[in-house]
C-alpha cells in the first residue's frame, strides 16, 4: 500500500503557489443518481446523472503581496474561472494531482484573541469553462516538480507511463509563480507511443519575459501512452518555476 501524508500537499491557484498559506485541502467529487423506476417494478432503479466537484481550503491569513488574503479576495466573484492544481503527495513526476477549474464561492477570515488569524475558502467546479473538460476538478498526474529551473537547464523532463493509450482527449494545467527569465519561454506537453519518439500534444501560451501565469488547455482524440513536459526559452539569463499536471478523459 502506498499511503501518503498531507504535509506534502501543494496548492496552485492561477499563477500563484499558495501552499505556504494552507494546511487543509478537502476535495469532493460526486455523481448524482437519477431514479428510473417504472410502473410494475418491485424495487427502485437508478441511472447515473451529473457529475460535480467542490474544493475547500483552510489555512492562515496573511497580508503579503500575492499572499492568501490578497489573492482569495481578488478571485471571489471573478468572471474568470480560476485554474487550480492540488498536488497530492510529494513533488515527484508521476505523482497524483487534482486539476481543473473552479469558482471561489466563499471566503472567510477568523481572528481569535488567542490564536493565529485563519482563513477558509470554498470552490465550486465548473466544467463549462473549458472545452471537453468533463469534470471541473478531476484526478491526474504531475508532469513537473514545481521547482525552479535555470534558463540554460530547460529541456525535456522525465516521462510518465500511463500503461496504455487513451482515445478521449486530455487536459493540462500550467502554473508559473516565479519567472526571472529575460526572454519568452515555451512550455509543452508531449506524448509518445514508445517513450522514444515524441509529438506535441498541448502547447501553452508563450510565457513572456518575467511573466507569471496560470492556464488550462484541452485536446481531443488519442493521447499516447507516455506523457512528458518540455520547455525552451529565448532568454539568456534567469530562472523559471512552473507546475504542470495532466489528466486523460
C-alpha atoms as an extended CHARMM CRD file, in Angstrom:
* protein
*
       249  EXT
         1         1  UNK       CA              0.0000000000        0.0000000000        0.0000000000  PROA      1               0.0000000000
         2         2  UNK       CA              1.2730000000        3.4450000000       -0.9580000000  PROA      2               0.0000000000
         3         3  UNK       CA             -0.1260000000        5.7800000000        1.6910000000  PROA      3               0.0000000000
         4         4  UNK       CA              0.7720000000        9.4650000000        1.5370000000  PROA      4               0.0000000000
         5         5  UNK       CA              0.9630000000       12.2240000000        4.1220000000  PROA      5               0.0000000000
         6         6  UNK       CA             -0.8690000000       15.5060000000        3.8010000000  PROA      6               0.0000000000
         7         7  UNK       CA              2.1980000000       17.5650000000        4.6990000000  PROA      7               0.0000000000
         8         8  UNK       CA              3.4950000000       17.3410000000        1.1210000000  PROA      8               0.0000000000
         9         9  UNK       CA              0.3410000000       18.7990000000       -0.4420000000  PROA      9               0.0000000000
        10        10  UNK       CA              0.7670000000       21.8910000000       -2.6330000000  PROA      10              0.0000000000
        11        11  UNK       CA             -1.8870000000       24.3850000000       -3.7370000000  PROA      11              0.0000000000
        12        12  UNK       CA             -1.6830000000       26.2960000000       -7.0190000000  PROA      12              0.0000000000
        13        13  UNK       CA             -4.3170000000       28.8550000000       -7.9940000000  PROA      13              0.0000000000
        14        14  UNK       CA             -3.7790000000       30.6310000000      -11.3310000000  PROA      14              0.0000000000
        15        15  UNK       CA             -0.2040000000       31.9780000000      -11.3210000000  PROA      15              0.0000000000
        16        16  UNK       CA              0.2220000000       31.6290000000       -7.5660000000  PROA      16              0.0000000000
        17        17  UNK       CA              1.7530000000       28.9120000000       -5.4220000000  PROA      17              0.0000000000
        18        18  UNK       CA             -0.2630000000       29.3960000000       -2.2190000000  PROA      18              0.0000000000
        19        19  UNK       CA              0.9330000000       26.2260000000       -0.4950000000  PROA      19              0.0000000000
        20        20  UNK       CA              2.6440000000       28.0610000000        2.3720000000  PROA      20              0.0000000000
        21        21  UNK       CA             -0.6700000000       29.6030000000        3.4670000000  PROA      21              0.0000000000
        22        22  UNK       CA             -2.8040000000       26.4640000000        3.7220000000  PROA      22              0.0000000000
        23        23  UNK       CA             -2.8780000000       23.4260000000        5.9990000000  PROA      23              0.0000000000
        24        24  UNK       CA             -6.0430000000       21.7070000000        4.7550000000  PROA      24              0.0000000000
        25        25  UNK       CA             -7.4370000000       20.8990000000        1.3250000000  PROA      25              0.0000000000
        26        26  UNK       CA            -10.6670000000       18.8990000000        1.0340000000  PROA      26              0.0000000000
        27        27  UNK       CA            -11.8200000000       17.7400000000       -2.4000000000  PROA      27              0.0000000000
        28        28  UNK       CA            -15.1920000000       16.1370000000       -3.0510000000  PROA      28              0.0000000000
        29        29  UNK       CA            -16.4580000000       14.7330000000       -6.3510000000  PROA      29              0.0000000000
        30        30  UNK       CA            -19.9580000000       13.3450000000       -6.7680000000  PROA      30              0.0000000000
        31        31  UNK       CA            -22.2400000000       11.8040000000       -9.3710000000  PROA      31              0.0000000000
        32        32  UNK       CA            -25.9680000000       12.1210000000       -8.9290000000  PROA      32              0.0000000000
        33        33  UNK       CA            -28.2180000000        9.0650000000       -9.1080000000  PROA      33              0.0000000000
        34        34  UNK       CA            -31.4430000000        9.7650000000      -11.0200000000  PROA      34              0.0000000000
        35        35  UNK       CA            -34.3710000000        7.4770000000      -10.2970000000  PROA      35              0.0000000000
        36        36  UNK       CA            -35.6370000000        5.5000000000      -13.3000000000  PROA      36              0.0000000000
        37        37  UNK       CA            -38.1670000000        3.2710000000      -11.5180000000  PROA      37              0.0000000000
        38        38  UNK       CA            -41.1680000000        2.4240000000      -13.7160000000  PROA      38              0.0000000000
        39        39  UNK       CA            -44.6380000000        1.0410000000      -13.0270000000  PROA      39              0.0000000000
        40        40  UNK       CA            -44.6020000000       -2.6230000000      -12.1080000000  PROA      40              0.0000000000
        41        41  UNK       CA            -41.1610000000       -2.5220000000      -10.5010000000  PROA      41              0.0000000000
        42        42  UNK       CA            -40.6510000000       -4.1620000000       -7.1140000000  PROA      42              0.0000000000
        43        43  UNK       CA            -37.5220000000       -2.1720000000       -6.2710000000  PROA      43              0.0000000000
        44        44  UNK       CA            -36.1210000000        1.2000000000       -7.2500000000  PROA      44              0.0000000000
        45        45  UNK       CA            -33.6970000000        1.6130000000      -10.1660000000  PROA      45              0.0000000000
        46        46  UNK       CA            -31.3600000000        4.4660000000      -10.9780000000  PROA      46              0.0000000000
        47        47  UNK       CA            -29.1380000000        5.8230000000      -13.7240000000  PROA      47              0.0000000000
        48        48  UNK       CA            -26.0580000000        7.9490000000      -13.1990000000  PROA      48              0.0000000000
        49        49  UNK       CA            -26.5770000000       11.6590000000      -13.7260000000  PROA      49              0.0000000000
        50        50  UNK       CA            -24.4860000000       14.8000000000      -13.4760000000  PROA      50              0.0000000000
        51        51  UNK       CA            -21.0020000000       14.9480000000      -12.0090000000  PROA      51              0.0000000000
        52        52  UNK       CA            -19.8870000000       17.6540000000       -9.6020000000  PROA      52              0.0000000000
        53        53  UNK       CA            -16.7940000000       18.6750000000       -7.6670000000  PROA      53              0.0000000000
        54        54  UNK       CA            -16.0090000000       21.0180000000       -4.7780000000  PROA      54              0.0000000000
        55        55  UNK       CA            -12.8240000000       22.1560000000       -3.0550000000  PROA      55              0.0000000000
        56        56  UNK       CA            -12.4480000000       23.5920000000        0.4480000000  PROA      56              0.0000000000
        57        57  UNK       CA             -9.1840000000       25.2130000000        1.5610000000  PROA      57              0.0000000000
        58        58  UNK       CA             -8.2420000000       26.3050000000        5.0680000000  PROA      58              0.0000000000
        59        59  UNK       CA             -5.1260000000       27.9180000000        6.4430000000  PROA      59              0.0000000000
        60        60  UNK       CA             -3.5080000000       31.1340000000        7.6330000000  PROA      60              0.0000000000
        61        61  UNK       CA             -4.3370000000       34.7610000000        6.8870000000  PROA      61              0.0000000000
        62        62  UNK       CA             -1.5060000000       36.9070000000        5.5570000000  PROA      62              0.0000000000
        63        63  UNK       CA             -1.3700000000       40.3850000000        4.0610000000  PROA      63              0.0000000000
        64        64  UNK       CA              1.6440000000       39.5660000000        1.8670000000  PROA      64              0.0000000000
        65        65  UNK       CA              1.7660000000       40.7900000000       -1.7000000000  PROA      65              0.0000000000
        66        66  UNK       CA              0.3680000000       37.8700000000       -3.7420000000  PROA      66              0.0000000000
        67        67  UNK       CA             -0.4360000000       36.1700000000       -0.4280000000  PROA      67              0.0000000000
        68        68  UNK       CA             -3.5290000000       34.3470000000        0.7830000000  PROA      68              0.0000000000
        69        69  UNK       CA             -5.7660000000       37.2920000000        1.6350000000  PROA      69              0.0000000000
        70        70  UNK       CA             -4.9280000000       39.3690000000       -1.4280000000  PROA      70              0.0000000000
        71        71  UNK       CA             -5.4380000000       36.5800000000       -3.9270000000  PROA      71              0.0000000000
        72        72  UNK       CA             -8.5100000000       34.9530000000       -2.3910000000  PROA      72              0.0000000000
        73        73  UNK       CA            -10.1760000000       38.3590000000       -2.1430000000  PROA      73              0.0000000000
        74        74  UNK       CA             -9.3170000000       39.0690000000       -5.7800000000  PROA      74              0.0000000000
        75        75  UNK       CA            -10.8450000000       35.9340000000       -7.2990000000  PROA      75              0.0000000000
        76        76  UNK       CA            -14.0490000000       35.9070000000       -5.2320000000  PROA      76              0.0000000000
        77        77  UNK       CA            -16.8480000000       36.7350000000       -7.6620000000  PROA      77              0.0000000000
        78        78  UNK       CA            -14.4840000000       36.9570000000      -10.6410000000  PROA      78              0.0000000000
        79        79  UNK       CA            -15.9800000000       36.3070000000      -14.0670000000  PROA      79              0.0000000000
        80        80  UNK       CA            -12.8090000000       34.3790000000      -14.9590000000  PROA      80              0.0000000000
        81        81  UNK       CA            -12.7770000000       30.8560000000      -13.5420000000  PROA      81              0.0000000000
        82        82  UNK       CA             -9.5280000000       30.1830000000      -11.6260000000  PROA      82              0.0000000000
        83        83  UNK       CA             -7.2160000000       27.3910000000      -12.7720000000  PROA      83              0.0000000000
        84        84  UNK       CA             -6.3990000000       25.0760000000       -9.8680000000  PROA      84              0.0000000000
        85        85  UNK       CA             -3.9470000000       22.2550000000       -9.2260000000  PROA      85              0.0000000000
        86        86  UNK       CA             -3.6930000000       20.4470000000       -5.9030000000  PROA      86              0.0000000000
        87        87  UNK       CA             -0.5500000000       18.3520000000       -5.6810000000  PROA      87              0.0000000000
        88        88  UNK       CA             -1.1920000000       15.1900000000       -3.6740000000  PROA      88              0.0000000000
        89        89  UNK       CA              1.8840000000       13.7620000000       -2.0100000000  PROA      89              0.0000000000
        90        90  UNK       CA              5.4750000000       14.6360000000       -2.7140000000  PROA      90              0.0000000000
        91        91  UNK       CA              6.7890000000       16.7320000000       -5.5820000000  PROA      91              0.0000000000
        92        92  UNK       CA              7.5380000000       13.8740000000       -7.9720000000  PROA      92              0.0000000000
        93        93  UNK       CA              6.8450000000       13.4290000000      -11.6590000000  PROA      93              0.0000000000
        94        94  UNK       CA              4.0930000000       10.8360000000      -11.9350000000  PROA      94              0.0000000000
        95        95  UNK       CA              2.5810000000       11.5330000000       -8.5110000000  PROA      95              0.0000000000
        96        96  UNK       CA             -1.1210000000       12.2840000000       -8.2560000000  PROA      96              0.0000000000
        97        97  UNK       CA             -2.7470000000       15.6820000000       -8.5990000000  PROA      97              0.0000000000
        98        98  UNK       CA             -6.2260000000       17.1770000000       -8.7670000000  PROA      98              0.0000000000
        99        99  UNK       CA             -6.6480000000       19.7420000000      -11.5160000000  PROA      99              0.0000000000
       100       100  UNK       CA             -9.2800000000       21.7800000000      -13.2570000000  PROA      100             0.0000000000
       101       101  UNK       CA            -11.2490000000       24.9860000000      -12.8820000000  PROA      101             0.0000000000
       102       102  UNK       CA            -13.4860000000       26.1400000000      -10.0530000000  PROA      102             0.0000000000
       103       103  UNK       CA            -15.2380000000       29.3360000000       -8.9540000000  PROA      103             0.0000000000
       104       104  UNK       CA            -14.4750000000       30.6490000000       -5.4840000000  PROA      104             0.0000000000
       105       105  UNK       CA            -17.8810000000       30.7890000000       -3.7860000000  PROA      105             0.0000000000
       106       106  UNK       CA            -16.9490000000       31.9020000000       -0.2660000000  PROA      106             0.0000000000
       107       107  UNK       CA            -14.0300000000       33.3960000000        1.6460000000  PROA      107             0.0000000000
       108       108  UNK       CA            -13.9620000000       33.7000000000        5.4360000000  PROA      108             0.0000000000
       109       109  UNK       CA            -11.4720000000       35.1380000000        7.9220000000  PROA      109             0.0000000000
       110       110  UNK       CA            -11.3480000000       34.1770000000       11.6190000000  PROA      110             0.0000000000
       111       111  UNK       CA             -9.2990000000       36.1910000000       14.1260000000  PROA      111             0.0000000000
       112       112  UNK       CA             -9.3910000000       34.5710000000       17.5940000000  PROA      112             0.0000000000
       113       113  UNK       CA             -7.9360000000       36.5190000000       20.5010000000  PROA      113             0.0000000000
       114       114  UNK       CA             -5.6000000000       33.6520000000       21.4450000000  PROA      114             0.0000000000
       115       115  UNK       CA             -4.7090000000       32.1460000000       18.1120000000  PROA      115             0.0000000000
       116       116  UNK       CA             -3.4420000000       32.7760000000       14.6240000000  PROA      116             0.0000000000
       117       117  UNK       CA             -5.7500000000       34.5290000000       12.1670000000  PROA      117             0.0000000000
       118       118  UNK       CA             -7.2330000000       31.8520000000        9.9250000000  PROA      118             0.0000000000
       119       119  UNK       CA             -8.8920000000       31.7340000000        6.5210000000  PROA      119             0.0000000000
       120       120  UNK       CA            -11.1240000000       29.3510000000        4.6280000000  PROA      120             0.0000000000
       121       121  UNK       CA            -12.3220000000       29.3290000000        1.0280000000  PROA      121             0.0000000000
       122       122  UNK       CA            -14.7710000000       27.1620000000       -0.8990000000  PROA      122             0.0000000000
       123       123  UNK       CA            -14.6810000000       26.4600000000       -4.6150000000  PROA      123             0.0000000000
       124       124  UNK       CA            -17.3180000000       25.0620000000       -6.9860000000  PROA      124             0.0000000000
       125       125  UNK       CA            -16.0270000000       23.1980000000      -10.0310000000  PROA      125             0.0000000000
       126       126  UNK       CA            -17.1210000000       24.3480000000      -13.4740000000  PROA      126             0.0000000000
       127       127  UNK       CA            -16.7090000000       22.0020000000      -16.4210000000  PROA      127             0.0000000000
       128       128  UNK       CA            -18.2690000000       24.5260000000      -18.7990000000  PROA      128             0.0000000000
       129       129  UNK       CA            -15.3100000000       26.9140000000      -18.5860000000  PROA      129             0.0000000000
       130       130  UNK       CA            -13.0570000000       24.7030000000      -20.6930000000  PROA      130             0.0000000000
       131       131  UNK       CA            -13.9770000000       22.7440000000      -23.7980000000  PROA      131             0.0000000000
       132       132  UNK       CA            -14.3920000000       18.9610000000      -23.2000000000  PROA      132             0.0000000000
       133       133  UNK       CA            -13.2900000000       19.1270000000      -19.5460000000  PROA      133             0.0000000000
       134       134  UNK       CA            -15.7740000000       16.5220000000      -18.3770000000  PROA      134             0.0000000000
       135       135  UNK       CA            -15.4860000000       17.3200000000      -14.6640000000  PROA      135             0.0000000000
       136       136  UNK       CA            -14.4260000000       20.6660000000      -13.2530000000  PROA      136             0.0000000000
       137       137  UNK       CA            -11.9770000000       19.0230000000      -10.8310000000  PROA      137             0.0000000000
       138       138  UNK       CA            -10.5090000000       15.6670000000      -11.7780000000  PROA      138             0.0000000000
       139       139  UNK       CA             -7.5940000000       13.3910000000      -10.9080000000  PROA      139             0.0000000000
       140       140  UNK       CA             -4.3890000000       13.4360000000      -12.9130000000  PROA      140             0.0000000000
       141       141  UNK       CA             -0.6130000000       13.2450000000      -12.6330000000  PROA      141             0.0000000000
       142       142  UNK       CA              2.2070000000       15.7020000000      -12.0220000000  PROA      142             0.0000000000
       143       143  UNK       CA              4.4460000000       16.2150000000      -15.0420000000  PROA      143             0.0000000000
       144       144  UNK       CA              6.9040000000       18.5640000000      -13.3120000000  PROA      144             0.0000000000
       145       145  UNK       CA              8.4270000000       19.0040000000       -9.8670000000  PROA      145             0.0000000000
       146       146  UNK       CA              7.2520000000       22.5970000000       -9.4790000000  PROA      146             0.0000000000
       147       147  UNK       CA             10.8500000000       23.6130000000       -8.8120000000  PROA      147             0.0000000000
       148       148  UNK       CA             12.9390000000       26.4670000000      -10.1690000000  PROA      148             0.0000000000
       149       149  UNK       CA             14.8690000000       25.6550000000      -13.3630000000  PROA      149             0.0000000000
       150       150  UNK       CA             17.6600000000       27.8610000000      -14.6950000000  PROA      150             0.0000000000
       151       151  UNK       CA             17.2220000000       29.1360000000      -18.2500000000  PROA      151             0.0000000000
       152       152  UNK       CA             20.1120000000       27.0220000000      -19.5120000000  PROA      152             0.0000000000
       153       153  UNK       CA             18.7690000000       23.7940000000      -17.9620000000  PROA      153             0.0000000000
       154       154  UNK       CA             15.3570000000       23.7840000000      -19.6350000000  PROA      154             0.0000000000
       155       155  UNK       CA             14.5190000000       20.8650000000      -21.8930000000  PROA      155             0.0000000000
       156       156  UNK       CA             12.6360000000       17.5810000000      -21.7640000000  PROA      156             0.0000000000
       157       157  UNK       CA             11.6770000000       16.3160000000      -18.3150000000  PROA      157             0.0000000000
       158       158  UNK       CA             11.1300000000       12.6890000000      -17.2800000000  PROA      158             0.0000000000
       159       159  UNK       CA              8.1670000000       10.8770000000      -18.8130000000  PROA      159             0.0000000000
       160       160  UNK       CA              5.1130000000        9.3020000000      -17.1700000000  PROA      160             0.0000000000
       161       161  UNK       CA              3.9260000000        5.8620000000      -18.2930000000  PROA      161             0.0000000000
       162       162  UNK       CA              0.1340000000        5.5150000000      -18.3710000000  PROA      162             0.0000000000
       163       163  UNK       CA              0.4130000000        1.7940000000      -19.3240000000  PROA      163             0.0000000000
       164       164  UNK       CA             -1.8210000000        2.3060000000      -22.3870000000  PROA      164             0.0000000000
       165       165  UNK       CA             -3.0100000000        4.9980000000      -24.7620000000  PROA      165             0.0000000000
       166       166  UNK       CA             -6.4490000000        6.6320000000      -24.4510000000  PROA      166             0.0000000000
       167       167  UNK       CA             -8.8580000000        7.9890000000      -27.0470000000  PROA      167             0.0000000000
       168       168  UNK       CA            -10.9610000000       10.7170000000      -25.4220000000  PROA      168             0.0000000000
       169       169  UNK       CA             -8.5390000000       13.6050000000      -25.1250000000  PROA      169             0.0000000000
       170       170  UNK       CA             -6.7790000000       15.2350000000      -22.1940000000  PROA      170             0.0000000000
       171       171  UNK       CA             -6.3780000000       18.4420000000      -20.2010000000  PROA      171             0.0000000000
       172       172  UNK       CA             -3.3090000000       20.0280000000      -18.6560000000  PROA      172             0.0000000000
       173       173  UNK       CA             -2.7800000000       22.9060000000      -16.2430000000  PROA      173             0.0000000000
       174       174  UNK       CA              0.1940000000       25.2530000000      -16.1110000000  PROA      174             0.0000000000
       175       175  UNK       CA              1.1280000000       27.4960000000      -13.1870000000  PROA      175             0.0000000000
       176       176  UNK       CA              4.1240000000       29.8650000000      -13.3480000000  PROA      176             0.0000000000
       177       177  UNK       CA              4.5110000000       31.5000000000       -9.9030000000  PROA      177             0.0000000000
       178       178  UNK       CA              8.0400000000       32.8790000000      -10.3880000000  PROA      178             0.0000000000
       179       179  UNK       CA              9.9170000000       33.8480000000      -13.5270000000  PROA      179             0.0000000000
       180       180  UNK       CA             13.0710000000       35.9150000000      -13.9550000000  PROA      180             0.0000000000
       181       181  UNK       CA             13.9780000000       34.6610000000      -17.4400000000  PROA      181             0.0000000000
       182       182  UNK       CA             14.7000000000       37.6270000000      -19.7280000000  PROA      182             0.0000000000
       183       183  UNK       CA             13.0150000000       36.1420000000      -22.8050000000  PROA      183             0.0000000000
       184       184  UNK       CA              9.9960000000       34.1430000000      -23.9470000000  PROA      184             0.0000000000
       185       185  UNK       CA              9.6200000000       30.6010000000      -22.6180000000  PROA      185             0.0000000000
       186       186  UNK       CA              7.5830000000       27.9140000000      -24.4020000000  PROA      186             0.0000000000
       187       187  UNK       CA              6.2030000000       25.0170000000      -22.3510000000  PROA      187             0.0000000000
       188       188  UNK       CA              4.6030000000       21.9660000000      -23.9610000000  PROA      188             0.0000000000
       189       189  UNK       CA              3.0890000000       18.6100000000      -23.0400000000  PROA      189             0.0000000000
       190       190  UNK       CA              4.2290000000       15.8990000000      -25.4380000000  PROA      190             0.0000000000
       191       191  UNK       CA              3.0810000000       12.3090000000      -25.9120000000  PROA      191             0.0000000000
       192       192  UNK       CA              4.6970000000        9.1590000000      -27.2390000000  PROA      192             0.0000000000
       193       193  UNK       CA              3.7010000000        5.5950000000      -28.0200000000  PROA      193             0.0000000000
       194       194  UNK       CA              7.1620000000        4.1940000000      -27.2380000000  PROA      194             0.0000000000
       195       195  UNK       CA              8.8910000000        6.6760000000      -24.8470000000  PROA      195             0.0000000000
       196       196  UNK       CA             11.2990000000        7.4850000000      -27.6610000000  PROA      196             0.0000000000
       197       197  UNK       CA              9.5690000000        9.3670000000      -30.4870000000  PROA      197             0.0000000000
       198       198  UNK       CA              7.6510000000       12.4070000000      -29.2280000000  PROA      198             0.0000000000
       199       199  UNK       CA              4.9900000000       14.6970000000      -30.6500000000  PROA      199             0.0000000000
       200       200  UNK       CA              3.4890000000       17.8920000000      -29.2570000000  PROA      200             0.0000000000
       201       201  UNK       CA              0.1290000000       17.3400000000      -27.5660000000  PROA      201             0.0000000000
       202       202  UNK       CA             -0.5660000000       20.6500000000      -25.7700000000  PROA      202             0.0000000000
       203       203  UNK       CA              1.3130000000       23.9150000000      -26.2540000000  PROA      203             0.0000000000
       204       204  UNK       CA              0.6520000000       26.5130000000      -23.5950000000  PROA      204             0.0000000000
       205       205  UNK       CA              0.5900000000       30.2390000000      -24.2160000000  PROA      205             0.0000000000
       206       206  UNK       CA              4.1330000000       31.5540000000      -24.5400000000  PROA      206             0.0000000000
       207       207  UNK       CA              5.3660000000       32.8460000000      -21.1750000000  PROA      207             0.0000000000
       208       208  UNK       CA              6.8360000000       36.2920000000      -21.7240000000  PROA      208             0.0000000000
       209       209  UNK       CA              9.9520000000       37.6280000000      -20.0410000000  PROA      209             0.0000000000
       210       210  UNK       CA              9.4270000000       37.8260000000      -16.2580000000  PROA      210             0.0000000000
       211       211  UNK       CA              5.7350000000       36.9580000000      -16.7740000000  PROA      211             0.0000000000
       212       212  UNK       CA              3.6810000000       34.8010000000      -14.3940000000  PROA      212             0.0000000000
       213       213  UNK       CA              0.5140000000       32.9940000000      -15.4570000000  PROA      213             0.0000000000
       214       214  UNK       CA             -1.9740000000       30.1910000000      -14.8900000000  PROA      214             0.0000000000
       215       215  UNK       CA             -3.6430000000       28.3270000000      -17.7450000000  PROA      215             0.0000000000
       216       216  UNK       CA             -5.5750000000       25.1890000000      -18.6410000000  PROA      216             0.0000000000
       217       217  UNK       CA             -5.7780000000       23.6790000000      -22.1130000000  PROA      217             0.0000000000
       218       218  UNK       CA             -7.5070000000       20.6040000000      -23.5010000000  PROA      218             0.0000000000
       219       219  UNK       CA             -7.2290000000       18.3880000000      -26.5740000000  PROA      219             0.0000000000
       220       220  UNK       CA             -9.4800000000       15.7850000000      -28.1240000000  PROA      220             0.0000000000
       221       221  UNK       CA             -8.6650000000       12.4060000000      -29.6600000000  PROA      221             0.0000000000
       222       222  UNK       CA             -5.8800000000        9.9340000000      -28.9990000000  PROA      222             0.0000000000
       223       223  UNK       CA             -3.3910000000       10.5110000000      -26.1950000000  PROA      223             0.0000000000
       224       224  UNK       CA             -0.4510000000        8.1410000000      -26.4350000000  PROA      224             0.0000000000
       225       225  UNK       CA              0.8150000000        6.0140000000      -23.5650000000  PROA      225             0.0000000000
       226       226  UNK       CA              3.6670000000        8.2620000000      -22.3760000000  PROA      226             0.0000000000
       227       227  UNK       CA              3.4990000000       11.9390000000      -21.3940000000  PROA      227             0.0000000000
       228       228  UNK       CA              6.2360000000       14.4430000000      -20.6250000000  PROA      228             0.0000000000
       229       229  UNK       CA              6.8530000000       18.1900000000      -20.4160000000  PROA      229             0.0000000000
       230       230  UNK       CA              9.4240000000       20.0290000000      -22.4570000000  PROA      230             0.0000000000
       231       231  UNK       CA             10.4000000000       23.6880000000      -22.1190000000  PROA      231             0.0000000000
       232       232  UNK       CA             12.6410000000       26.0390000000      -24.0760000000  PROA      232             0.0000000000
       233       233  UNK       CA             13.4420000000       29.7270000000      -23.8590000000  PROA      233             0.0000000000
       234       234  UNK       CA             14.8360000000       32.5430000000      -25.9490000000  PROA      234             0.0000000000
       235       235  UNK       CA             16.1720000000       34.1160000000      -22.7610000000  PROA      235             0.0000000000
       236       236  UNK       CA             19.8290000000       34.2620000000      -21.8230000000  PROA      236             0.0000000000
       237       237  UNK       CA             19.5480000000       34.6630000000      -18.0470000000  PROA      237             0.0000000000
       238       238  UNK       CA             17.2540000000       33.9770000000      -15.1080000000  PROA      238             0.0000000000
       239       239  UNK       CA             15.1900000000       31.0080000000      -13.9860000000  PROA      239             0.0000000000
       240       240  UNK       CA             11.5630000000       29.9220000000      -14.0690000000  PROA      240             0.0000000000
       241       241  UNK       CA              9.3750000000       27.8760000000      -11.7140000000  PROA      241             0.0000000000
       242       242  UNK       CA              6.3940000000       26.0640000000      -13.1970000000  PROA      242             0.0000000000
       243       243  UNK       CA              3.9630000000       23.2890000000      -12.3230000000  PROA      243             0.0000000000
       244       244  UNK       CA              2.2290000000       21.1810000000      -14.9790000000  PROA      244             0.0000000000
       245       245  UNK       CA             -0.3140000000       18.4550000000      -14.3000000000  PROA      245             0.0000000000
       246       246  UNK       CA             -2.3580000000       16.4770000000      -16.8140000000  PROA      246             0.0000000000
       247       247  UNK       CA             -5.4380000000       14.2400000000      -16.8920000000  PROA      247             0.0000000000
       248       248  UNK       CA             -6.8590000000       11.8950000000      -19.5090000000  PROA      248             0.0000000000
       249       249  UNK       CA            -10.5510000000       11.6820000000      -20.3120000000  PROA      249             0.0000000000
